[in-house]
Amino acid sequence: MATKGAKVERHSVSEQPHELKYEAKKEGTSPKKVEAAKNSTGSNQRSAVEKKLNK
């Protein structure tokens, strides 16, 4: 079982549809808005994306 990458994965939002859908459901928005927030922040860090979505 690989544990090294697990911590990193929790702190980022990937381009995968299920990740975008999960984050959108969690934030009460659409996957397209999550993707737009990712692009506008220039980061895939979950905290940065959530901060942008909550503005």
N, CA, C and O of each residue as an XYZ file, in Angstrom:
220
protein
N       0.836     -1.174      0.000
C       0.000      0.000      0.000
C       0.887      1.246      0.000
O       1.753      1.402      0.861
N       0.671      2.093     -0.936
C       1.453      3.321     -1.038
C       0.847      4.395     -0.152
O      -0.329      4.731     -0.287
N       1.633      4.918      0.731
C       1.130      5.949      1.630
C       1.769      7.306      1.367
O       1.269      8.328      1.836
N       2.865      7.324      0.622
C       3.569      8.575      0.385
C       2.730      9.609     -0.349
O       2.732     10.777      0.039
N       2.018      9.222     -1.389
C       1.238     10.161     -2.181
C      -0.137     10.453     -1.610
O      -0.790     11.402     -2.044
N      -0.586      9.677     -0.666
C      -1.944      9.823     -0.139
C      -2.170     11.198      0.493
O      -3.213     11.813      0.272
N      -1.213     11.681      1.270
C      -1.384     12.980      1.923
C      -1.456     14.102      0.900
O      -2.251     15.031      1.048
N      -0.641     14.023     -0.126
C      -0.606     15.048     -1.160
C      -1.931     15.085     -1.905
O      -2.441     16.164     -2.206
N      -2.486     13.943     -2.200
C      -3.741     13.849     -2.947
C      -4.901     14.504     -2.212
O      -5.797     15.053     -2.853
N      -4.907     14.460     -0.901
C      -6.005     15.054     -0.137
C      -6.026     16.562     -0.236
O      -7.070     17.188     -0.052
N      -4.877     17.149     -0.526
C      -4.763     18.598     -0.531
C      -4.887     19.213     -1.916
O      -4.709     20.420     -2.081
N      -5.194     18.383     -2.919
C      -5.283     18.920     -4.275
C      -6.539     18.424     -4.984
O      -7.125     17.407     -4.613
N      -6.931     19.166     -6.008
C      -8.082     18.830     -6.838
C      -7.531     18.551     -8.234
O      -6.947     19.433     -8.864
N      -7.717     17.329     -8.710
C      -7.182     16.987    -10.029
C      -8.178     17.340    -11.129
O      -9.268     17.845    -10.859
N      -7.791     17.070    -12.357
C      -8.645     17.338    -13.521
C      -9.672     16.231    -13.754
O     -10.520     16.349    -14.638
N      -9.600     15.173    -12.976
C     -10.491     14.030    -13.184
C     -11.938     14.407    -12.863
O     -12.208     15.078    -11.867
N     -12.865     13.966    -13.718
C     -14.281     14.339    -13.535
C     -14.843     14.009    -12.156
O     -15.610     14.796    -11.601
N     -14.474     12.858    -11.593
C     -15.026     12.511    -10.277
C     -14.503     13.440     -9.184
O     -15.209     13.698     -8.209
N     -13.284     13.943     -9.329
C     -12.738     14.902     -8.363
C     -13.470     16.237     -8.452
O     -13.822     16.831     -7.433
N     -13.695     16.700     -9.675
C     -14.405     17.962     -9.877
C     -15.839     17.860     -9.360
O     -16.358     18.790     -8.742
N     -16.468     16.717     -9.623
C     -17.850     16.495     -9.189
C     -17.936     16.461     -7.656
O     -18.866     17.016     -7.070
N     -16.967     15.811     -7.017
C     -16.937     15.737     -5.554
C     -16.793     17.129     -4.946
O     -17.531     17.502     -4.034
N     -15.838     17.884     -5.462
C     -15.593     19.233     -4.922
C     -16.806     20.136     -5.161
O     -17.155     20.949     -4.306
N     -17.442     19.990     -6.320
C     -18.622     20.792     -6.629
C     -19.761     20.471     -5.669
O     -20.434     21.377     -5.176
N     -19.977     19.190     -5.404
C     -21.046     18.791     -4.488
C     -20.752     19.307     -3.078
O     -21.652     19.775     -2.381
N     -19.497     19.218     -2.670
C     -19.080     19.667     -1.351
C     -19.279     21.170     -1.180
O     -19.665     21.629     -0.105
N     -19.017     21.935     -2.240
C     -19.127     23.390     -2.184
C     -20.501     23.903     -2.628
O     -20.772     25.098     -2.517
N     -21.369     23.021     -3.128
C     -22.704     23.436     -3.550
C     -22.698     24.224     -4.849
O     -23.452     25.187     -4.996
N     -21.854     23.823     -5.792
C     -21.733     24.514     -7.071
C     -21.608     23.487     -8.196
O     -21.836     22.296     -7.980
N     -21.251     23.940     -9.379
C     -21.130     23.029    -10.513
C     -19.661     22.663    -10.758
O     -18.762     23.417    -10.387
N     -19.422     21.512    -11.378
C     -18.051     21.119    -11.708
C     -17.351     22.132    -12.620
O     -16.138     22.314    -12.526
N     -18.101     22.780    -13.486
C     -17.505     23.788    -14.378
C     -16.986     24.981    -13.585
O     -15.944     25.545    -13.921
N     -17.705     25.369    -12.534
C     -17.257     26.479    -11.696
C     -16.008     26.097    -10.906
O     -15.130     26.931    -10.683
N     -15.930     24.840    -10.484
C     -14.740     24.362     -9.777
C     -13.540     24.405    -10.723
O     -12.454     24.841    -10.340
N     -13.742     23.955    -11.948
C     -12.664     23.971    -12.940
C     -12.242     25.412    -13.249
O     -11.053     25.690    -13.401
N     -13.205     26.317    -13.342
C     -12.891     27.724    -13.592
C     -12.114     28.321    -12.417
O     -11.189     29.106    -12.624
N     -12.479     27.959    -11.203
C     -11.762     28.444    -10.022
C     -10.333     27.916    -10.012
O      -9.401     28.633     -9.648
N     -10.166     26.669    -10.411
C      -8.828     26.086    -10.504
C      -7.977     26.856    -11.502
O      -6.819     27.177    -11.235
N      -8.564     27.147    -12.651
C      -7.830     27.855    -13.702
C      -7.510     29.284    -13.291
O      -6.418     29.776    -13.575
N      -8.440     29.958    -12.629
C      -8.212     31.356    -12.266
C      -7.187     31.500    -11.136
O      -6.463     32.494    -11.078
N      -7.124     30.504    -10.234
C      -6.122     30.567     -9.169
C      -4.758     30.115     -9.665
O      -3.732     30.473     -9.087
N      -4.745     29.332    -10.732
C      -3.483     28.812    -11.240
C      -2.903     27.735    -10.343
O      -1.711     27.433    -10.409
N      -3.741     27.164     -9.515
C      -3.291     26.162     -8.552
C      -4.313     25.041     -8.472
O      -5.498     25.242     -8.740
N      -3.840     23.865     -8.102
C      -4.780     22.779     -7.883
C      -4.906     22.475     -6.392
O      -5.453     21.441     -6.007
N      -4.397     23.377     -5.557
C      -4.508     23.202     -4.110
C      -5.959     23.388     -3.677
O      -6.596     24.389     -4.006
N      -6.464     22.419     -2.941
C      -7.865     22.421     -2.507
C      -8.210     23.697     -1.742
O      -9.279     24.268     -1.955
N      -7.334     24.150     -0.864
C      -7.620     25.348     -0.064
C      -7.759     26.594     -0.936
O      -8.629     27.428     -0.685
N      -6.908     26.728     -1.961
C      -6.979     27.891     -2.857
C      -8.258     27.866     -3.684
O      -8.897     28.899     -3.886
N      -8.625     26.686     -4.157
C      -9.835     26.545     -4.976
C     -11.063     26.837     -4.128
O     -11.962     27.551     -4.571
N     -11.117     26.294     -2.910
C     -12.260     26.541     -2.030
C     -12.364     28.021     -1.659
O     -13.465     28.568     -1.590
N     -11.239     28.660     -1.424
C     -11.237     30.084     -1.097
C     -11.810     30.901     -2.247
O     -12.591     31.826     -2.025
N     -11.427     30.563     -3.473
C     -11.920     31.261     -4.663
C     -13.419     31.024     -4.831
O     -14.149     31.954     -5.174
N     -13.890     29.812     -4.598
C     -15.312     29.499     -4.749
C     -16.175     30.204     -3.698
O     -17.335     30.521     -3.958
N     -15.618     30.446     -2.534
C     -16.389     31.060     -1.457
C     -16.440     32.581     -1.523
O     -17.119     33.201     -0.704
N     -15.756     33.190     -2.457
C     -15.785     34.653     -2.602
C     -17.065     35.120     -3.190
O     -17.256     36.321     -3.381
